[in-house]
Structures are given as structure tokens and as C-alpha cells.
Amino acid sequence: MITQIGIVAGEIWHYLDQHGGVNVSELTKGIDRSRDNILMSLGWLAREGHVILQESNGDYKVSLRKNG
């Protein structure tokens, strides 16, 4: 399961790199993975400091953290 979370985390990173900040609901539509797997992978990315999550109208906006 850890390997799968890592793979999906990479897919999320690439999606955000191409599309910019999106709501989690849009992310789950744009990536063909289960919502649970996407949420676990987002947690991993957030814990590692790779993404920023902001509450937005009952959803969360997620974007890549820019280093610099």
C-alpha cells in the first residue's frame, strides 16, 4: 500500500505541475484513482511539505509549494 501511495503522490505532483492549484474534488476527477488513495497521497505530500492545502468553500484547494 505504501508503494501505491507513493505512485499516486507522483501522479498528483505532475497533475498540479501541469494544472496549477485545484480543488480536491477536481483533482479526484482528473486522476483516475480512488478518492481514499488520493487523500492518503495528499497527506503524504502535505507532511513532506510539497503541497499547500487551503480550505475553500467546503472543499480544499491544493497547490504545489514553490521553493525559493
N, CA, C and O atoms as CSV, one atom per row, in Angstrom:
chain,resi,resn,atom,element,x,y,z
A,1,MET,N,N,0.811,-1.188,0.000
A,1,MET,CA,C,0.000,0.000,0.000
A,1,MET,C,C,0.862,1.263,0.000
A,1,MET,O,O,0.523,2.241,-0.666
A,2,ILE,N,N,1.962,1.251,0.733
A,2,ILE,CA,C,2.854,2.415,0.777
A,2,ILE,C,C,3.383,2.736,-0.621
A,2,ILE,O,O,3.477,3.903,-1.002
A,3,THR,N,N,3.722,1.712,-1.371
A,3,THR,CA,C,4.215,1.930,-2.740
A,3,THR,C,C,3.145,2.593,-3.588
A,3,THR,O,O,3.437,3.518,-4.345
A,4,GLN,N,N,1.903,2.128,-3.469
A,4,GLN,CA,C,0.796,2.701,-4.240
A,4,GLN,C,C,0.567,4.174,-3.866
A,4,GLN,O,O,0.301,5.002,-4.737
A,5,ILE,N,N,0.670,4.494,-2.578
A,5,ILE,CA,C,0.510,5.880,-2.134
A,5,ILE,C,C,1.599,6.750,-2.751
A,5,ILE,O,O,1.333,7.872,-3.180
A,6,GLY,N,N,2.807,6.239,-2.795
A,6,GLY,CA,C,3.909,6.979,-3.406
A,6,GLY,C,C,3.715,7.204,-4.892
A,6,GLY,O,O,4.036,8.275,-5.407
A,7,ILE,N,N,3.197,6.211,-5.579
A,7,ILE,CA,C,2.945,6.334,-7.019
A,7,ILE,C,C,1.877,7.395,-7.273
A,7,ILE,O,O,2.034,8.245,-8.150
A,8,VAL,N,N,0.801,7.342,-6.509
A,8,VAL,CA,C,-0.280,8.319,-6.673
A,8,VAL,C,C,0.201,9.718,-6.279
A,8,VAL,O,O,-0.202,10.703,-6.896
A,9,ALA,N,N,1.049,9.814,-5.268
A,9,ALA,CA,C,1.620,11.114,-4.888
A,9,ALA,C,C,2.373,11.711,-6.073
A,9,ALA,O,O,2.279,12.914,-6.319
A,10,GLY,N,N,3.107,10.899,-6.800
A,10,GLY,CA,C,3.802,11.376,-8.001
A,10,GLY,C,C,2.830,11.835,-9.069
A,10,GLY,O,O,3.066,12.848,-9.729
A,11,GLU,N,N,1.738,11.101,-9.249
A,11,GLU,CA,C,0.725,11.496,-10.228
A,11,GLU,C,C,0.085,12.832,-9.834
A,11,GLU,O,O,-0.172,13.678,-10.690
A,12,ILE,N,N,-0.168,13.013,-8.541
A,12,ILE,CA,C,-0.730,14.270,-8.053
A,12,ILE,C,C,0.249,15.415,-8.313
A,12,ILE,O,O,-0.148,16.477,-8.793
A,13,TRP,N,N,1.509,15.201,-8.002
A,13,TRP,CA,C,2.516,16.239,-8.208
A,13,TRP,C,C,2.549,16.671,-9.676
A,13,TRP,O,O,2.582,17.865,-9.974
A,14,HIS,N,N,2.539,15.698,-10.588
A,14,HIS,CA,C,2.571,16.018,-12.019
A,14,HIS,C,C,1.293,16.737,-12.450
A,14,HIS,O,O,1.347,17.667,-13.255
A,15,TYR,N,N,0.155,16.318,-11.923
A,15,TYR,CA,C,-1.110,16.964,-12.262
A,15,TYR,C,C,-1.084,18.426,-11.820
A,15,TYR,O,O,-1.452,19.318,-12.584
A,16,LEU,N,N,-0.648,18.663,-10.591
A,16,LEU,CA,C,-0.587,20.038,-10.080
A,16,LEU,C,C,0.438,20.876,-10.831
A,16,LEU,O,O,0.225,22.071,-11.038
A,17,ASP,N,N,1.539,20.271,-11.241
A,17,ASP,CA,C,2.555,20.978,-12.007
A,17,ASP,C,C,1.986,21.442,-13.340
A,17,ASP,O,O,2.338,22.518,-13.823
A,18,GLN,N,N,1.111,20.642,-13.937
A,18,GLN,CA,C,0.522,20.977,-15.230
A,18,GLN,C,C,-0.685,21.899,-15.117
A,18,GLN,O,O,-0.904,22.734,-15.995
A,19,HIS,N,N,-1.483,21.761,-14.039
A,19,HIS,CA,C,-2.755,22.477,-13.935
A,19,HIS,C,C,-2.771,23.600,-12.900
A,19,HIS,O,O,-3.741,24.354,-12.826
A,20,GLY,N,N,-1.731,23.717,-12.116
A,20,GLY,CA,C,-1.730,24.715,-11.050
A,20,GLY,C,C,-2.594,24.271,-9.887
A,20,GLY,O,O,-2.916,23.090,-9.762
A,21,GLY,N,N,-2.969,25.210,-9.037
A,21,GLY,CA,C,-3.792,24.886,-7.877
A,21,GLY,C,C,-5.198,24.482,-8.280
A,21,GLY,O,O,-5.818,25.133,-9.121
A,22,VAL,N,N,-5.702,23.413,-7.686
A,22,VAL,CA,C,-7.046,22.912,-7.981
A,22,VAL,C,C,-7.713,22.488,-6.675
A,22,VAL,O,O,-7.042,22.259,-5.668
A,23,ASN,N,N,-9.045,22.385,-6.704
A,23,ASN,CA,C,-9.769,21.835,-5.573
A,23,ASN,C,C,-9.590,20.323,-5.549
A,23,ASN,O,O,-9.364,19.698,-6.585
A,24,VAL,N,N,-9.693,19.746,-4.366
A,24,VAL,CA,C,-9.551,18.297,-4.227
A,24,VAL,C,C,-10.597,17.581,-5.081
A,24,VAL,O,O,-10.305,16.541,-5.671
A,25,SER,N,N,-11.809,18.128,-5.153
A,25,SER,CA,C,-12.845,17.496,-5.982
A,25,SER,C,C,-12.426,17.456,-7.453
A,25,SER,O,O,-12.700,16.471,-8.139
A,26,GLU,N,N,-11.774,18.500,-7.946
A,26,GLU,CA,C,-11.278,18.500,-9.328
A,26,GLU,C,C,-10.134,17.504,-9.492
A,26,GLU,O,O,-10.034,16.821,-10.511
A,27,LEU,N,N,-9.281,17.429,-8.486
A,27,LEU,CA,C,-8.153,16.502,-8.525
A,27,LEU,C,C,-8.634,15.062,-8.622
A,27,LEU,O,O,-8.075,14.270,-9.381
A,28,THR,N,N,-9.675,14.717,-7.853
A,28,THR,CA,C,-10.187,13.343,-7.883
A,28,THR,C,C,-10.834,13.013,-9.223
A,28,THR,O,O,-10.893,11.846,-9.611
A,29,LYS,N,N,-11.319,14.028,-9.932
A,29,LYS,CA,C,-11.863,13.803,-11.277
A,29,LYS,C,C,-10.745,13.693,-12.307
A,29,LYS,O,O,-10.873,12.968,-13.294
A,30,GLY,N,N,-9.649,14.412,-12.079
A,30,GLY,CA,C,-8.562,14.462,-13.049
A,30,GLY,C,C,-7.592,13.297,-12.969
A,30,GLY,O,O,-6.866,13.021,-13.925
A,31,ILE,N,N,-7.576,12.611,-11.829
A,31,ILE,CA,C,-6.681,11.467,-11.647
A,31,ILE,C,C,-7.536,10.232,-11.459
A,31,ILE,O,O,-8.415,10.210,-10.597
A,32,ASP,N,N,-7.294,9.223,-12.239
A,32,ASP,CA,C,-8.112,8.005,-12.217
A,32,ASP,C,C,-7.664,7.069,-11.094
A,32,ASP,O,O,-7.129,5.987,-11.338
A,33,ARG,N,N,-7.897,7.513,-9.860
A,33,ARG,CA,C,-7.574,6.729,-8.661
A,33,ARG,C,C,-8.708,6.906,-7.666
A,33,ARG,O,O,-9.506,7.833,-7.796
A,34,SER,N,N,-8.787,6.034,-6.681
A,34,SER,CA,C,-9.846,6.165,-5.681
A,34,SER,C,C,-9.621,7.424,-4.847
A,34,SER,O,O,-8.488,7.864,-4.654
A,35,ARG,N,N,-10.717,7.991,-4.361
A,35,ARG,CA,C,-10.634,9.198,-3.528
A,35,ARG,C,C,-9.795,8.917,-2.285
A,35,ARG,O,O,-8.993,9.757,-1.880
A,36,ASP,N,N,-9.972,7.740,-1.674
A,36,ASP,CA,C,-9.192,7.387,-0.488
A,36,ASP,C,C,-7.695,7.409,-0.781
A,36,ASP,O,O,-6.912,7.946,0.003
A,37,ASN,N,N,-7.305,6.827,-1.904
A,37,ASN,CA,C,-5.885,6.777,-2.259
A,37,ASN,C,C,-5.353,8.185,-2.522
A,37,ASN,O,O,-4.230,8.507,-2.132
A,38,ILE,N,N,-6.148,9.021,-3.177
A,38,ILE,CA,C,-5.736,10.394,-3.432
A,38,ILE,C,C,-5.562,11.149,-2.123
A,38,ILE,O,O,-4.591,11.888,-1.960
A,39,LEU,N,N,-6.490,10.974,-1.189
A,39,LEU,CA,C,-6.399,11.667,0.096
A,39,LEU,C,C,-5.189,11.203,0.904
A,39,LEU,O,O,-4.512,12.021,1.525
A,40,MET,N,N,-4.913,9.897,0.900
A,40,MET,CA,C,-3.720,9.402,1.601
A,40,MET,C,C,-2.452,9.984,0.974
A,40,MET,O,O,-1.522,10.368,1.682
A,41,SER,N,N,-2.424,10.043,-0.336
A,41,SER,CA,C,-1.259,10.570,-1.036
A,41,SER,C,C,-1.098,12.068,-0.799
A,41,SER,O,O,0.023,12.559,-0.671
A,42,LEU,N,N,-2.207,12.793,-0.741
A,42,LEU,CA,C,-2.147,14.220,-0.422
A,42,LEU,C,C,-1.601,14.433,0.984
A,42,LEU,O,O,-0.819,15.353,1.219
A,43,GLY,N,N,-2.014,13.583,1.913
A,43,GLY,CA,C,-1.494,13.674,3.272
A,43,GLY,C,C,0.012,13.500,3.295
A,43,GLY,O,O,0.724,14.214,4.001
A,44,TRP,N,N,0.485,12.544,2.517
A,44,TRP,CA,C,1.927,12.299,2.436
A,44,TRP,C,C,2.636,13.538,1.877
A,44,TRP,O,O,3.632,14.000,2.433
A,45,LEU,N,N,2.107,14.066,0.765
A,45,LEU,CA,C,2.722,15.242,0.148
A,45,LEU,C,C,2.690,16.450,1.087
A,45,LEU,O,O,3.649,17.220,1.139
A,46,ALA,N,N,1.597,16.616,1.824
A,46,ALA,CA,C,1.490,17.734,2.763
A,46,ALA,C,C,2.486,17.566,3.904
A,46,ALA,O,O,3.151,18.525,4.297
A,47,ARG,N,N,2.589,16.372,4.426
A,47,ARG,CA,C,3.520,16.113,5.532
A,47,ARG,C,C,4.967,16.353,5.111
A,47,ARG,O,O,5.780,16.827,5.905
A,48,GLU,N,N,5.279,16.029,3.877
A,48,GLU,CA,C,6.629,16.228,3.354
A,48,GLU,C,C,6.869,17.677,2.915
A,48,GLU,O,O,7.984,18.033,2.532
A,49,GLY,N,N,5.829,18.510,2.969
A,49,GLY,CA,C,5.985,19.919,2.630
A,49,GLY,C,C,5.956,20.229,1.144
A,49,GLY,O,O,6.421,21.291,0.729
A,50,HIS,N,N,5.419,19.320,0.331
A,50,HIS,CA,C,5.407,19.519,-1.118
A,50,HIS,C,C,4.168,20.245,-1.620
A,50,HIS,O,O,4.183,20.809,-2.714
A,51,VAL,N,N,3.083,20.239,-0.826
A,51,VAL,CA,C,1.855,20.901,-1.247
A,51,VAL,C,C,1.340,21.808,-0.136
A,51,VAL,O,O,1.686,21.660,1.036
A,52,ILE,N,N,0.503,22.750,-0.550
A,52,ILE,CA,C,-0.194,23.635,0.371
A,52,ILE,C,C,-1.682,23.336,0.235
A,52,ILE,O,O,-2.208,23.279,-0.877
A,53,LEU,N,N,-2.359,23.145,1.358
A,53,LEU,CA,C,-3.797,22.910,1.370
A,53,LEU,C,C,-4.471,24.103,2.038
A,53,LEU,O,O,-4.069,24.531,3.120
A,54,GLN,N,N,-5.506,24.636,1.378
A,54,GLN,CA,C,-6.268,25.760,1.926
A,54,GLN,C,C,-7.747,25.449,1.806
A,54,GLN,O,O,-8.219,25.034,0.747
A,55,GLU,N,N,-8.490,25.652,2.911
A,55,GLU,CA,C,-9.929,25.419,2.868
A,55,GLU,C,C,-10.580,26.438,1.947
A,55,GLU,O,O,-10.247,27.623,1.974
A,56,SER,N,N,-11.527,25.951,1.120
A,56,SER,CA,C,-12.171,26.817,0.138
A,56,SER,C,C,-13.602,26.335,-0.111
A,56,SER,O,O,-13.818,25.371,-0.846
A,57,ASN,N,N,-14.571,27.004,0.501
A,57,ASN,CA,C,-15.997,26.710,0.268
A,57,ASN,C,C,-16.365,25.242,0.460
A,57,ASN,O,O,-16.988,24.642,-0.416
A,58,GLY,N,N,-15.993,24.671,1.574
A,58,GLY,CA,C,-16.339,23.285,1.867
A,58,GLY,C,C,-15.458,22.265,1.172
A,58,GLY,O,O,-15.679,21.063,1.313
A,59,ASP,N,N,-14.489,22.710,0.442
A,59,ASP,CA,C,-13.535,21.837,-0.245
A,59,ASP,C,C,-12.148,22.330,0.159
A,59,ASP,O,O,-12.026,23.250,0.968
A,60,TYR,N,N,-11.124,21.733,-0.391
A,60,TYR,CA,C,-9.768,22.192,-0.136
A,60,TYR,C,C,-9.084,22.444,-1.458
A,60,TYR,O,O,-9.173,21.641,-2.387
A,61,LYS,N,N,-8.394,23.577,-1.532
A,61,LYS,CA,C,-7.573,23.875,-2.702
A,61,LYS,C,C,-6.172,23.376,-2.388
A,61,LYS,O,O,-5.631,23.616,-1.308
A,62,VAL,N,N,-5.605,22.681,-3.354
A,62,VAL,CA,C,-4.261,22.135,-3.186
A,62,VAL,C,C,-3.376,22.679,-4.291
A,62,VAL,O,O,-3.777,22.738,-5.454
A,63,SER,N,N,-2.175,23.073,-3.919
A,63,SER,CA,C,-1.213,23.579,-4.901
A,63,SER,C,C,0.187,23.163,-4.467
A,63,SER,O,O,0.433,22.854,-3.302
A,64,LEU,N,N,1.088,23.165,-5.430
A,64,LEU,CA,C,2.476,22.833,-5.126
A,64,LEU,C,C,3.122,23.957,-4.354
A,64,LEU,O,O,2.860,25.131,-4.612
A,65,ARG,N,N,3.962,23.600,-3.413
A,65,ARG,CA,C,4.732,24.583,-2.679
A,65,ARG,C,C,5.954,24.917,-3.543
A,65,ARG,O,O,6.727,24.035,-3.918
A,66,LYS,N,N,6.105,26.175,-3.842
A,66,LYS,CA,C,7.243,26.616,-4.650
A,66,LYS,C,C,8.429,26.908,-3.738
A,66,LYS,O,O,8.324,27.696,-2.798
A,67,ASN,N,N,9.539,26.276,-4.023
A,67,ASN,CA,C,10.762,26.530,-3.249
A,67,ASN,C,C,11.440,27.770,-3.795
A,67,ASN,O,O,11.588,27.932,-5.006
A,68,GLY,N,N,11.851,28.640,-2.891
A,68,GLY,CA,C,12.571,29.791,-3.384
A,68,GLY,C,C,12.336,31.013,-2.632
A,68,GLY,O,O,12.898,32.058,-2.962
